[in-house]
C-alpha cells in the first residue's frame, strides 16, 4: 500500500484514540466534498446511503464489488482519511472478511465498520461470539499484512436489532461482545441504537472509553455524548435522509404549486459545486 494511505491510516487511528471525533458519513463524491469543504478532518461512508443511490434497500444487498467501487469514488474525491462501512464483510467466513478488507484498502479506505449482524432471514440475527471474533482477527491480520494501521470499528447490533428480552440483557450482551471484539483486534466498539447517556457511561467504563455511537434526530448533542465517555460519533445515513427530506419537499412544492421557493431556500449555486472539484 502507498505511503500516503499508511500516513492517512495512522492519522485517523490517532484521531480515534484521542477521542471527541465527530464523523460525517458520505454517500457519493459530492457529499464527501461538501463535508471536507466544511472542515471535517475525516469521514466515513454510509452503506445505507450508497445502497439507496444504487436503487436497493439497506442490509448488504449491494455486492462487495459495487460497494468498493463507491468507496473508491468517495476516497478519491477528498484528501482526508475515509473509513468504509463494509456491513458484515460480504461473507460469513473470515476469508471473506479478509477479501473485503483487502478491497477496502485498495479502494483507499483507512478504517472499517464491521457488523455482527448476519443479514439472514429466519436465522440468528447476530453472528455467534467466537465466529465474529475470528472475523475481526481476520480483518486485523489482512491489514497488518499490508502494513496499514487500519481502524476497526466493531459494530454490535444488540440494541439496534433489539436482541434479548430487555435492555439489561442487551447491556450484558454488549459488554460481553465488546470486550471480545476489542480482544480480537478492534479499536472501538460501535453500538448503534443506544443513546441513553447513563448506559453509554457504563459501556465506556467497561471498554475503557473505546466506544462509538451513531447519532440522528432526537439524539443528545455530540458534546453530551463525548462527556458520557463516547470516543466517536457518526451519523450513518442521517445526513442523506435529511437531504432526501429537502428533495421531497421541493418536489411536492414544484408539483403542487409550480413554484421554486423550496429550491431557492437551500440552493447551492452551480459554480459553487463546480468549485468543489479539482477536475
Secondary structure, 3 states (H helix, E strand, C coil): CCHHHHHHHHHHHHHHHHCCEEEEEECCHHHHHHHHHCCCCEEEECHHHHHHHCCCCCCCCCCHHHHHHHHHHHHHHCCCEEEEECCCCCCCCHHHHHHHHHHHHHHCCCEEEEECECCCCCCCCECCHHHHHHHHHHHHHHHHHCCCCCEEEEECCCCCCCCCCCHHHHHHHHHHHHHHHHHCCCCEEECCCCCCHHHHHHHHHHCCCCEEEECCCCCCCHHHHHHCCCCEEECCCHHHHHHHHHHHHHHHHHHHHCCCHHHHHCCCCHHHHHCCCCC
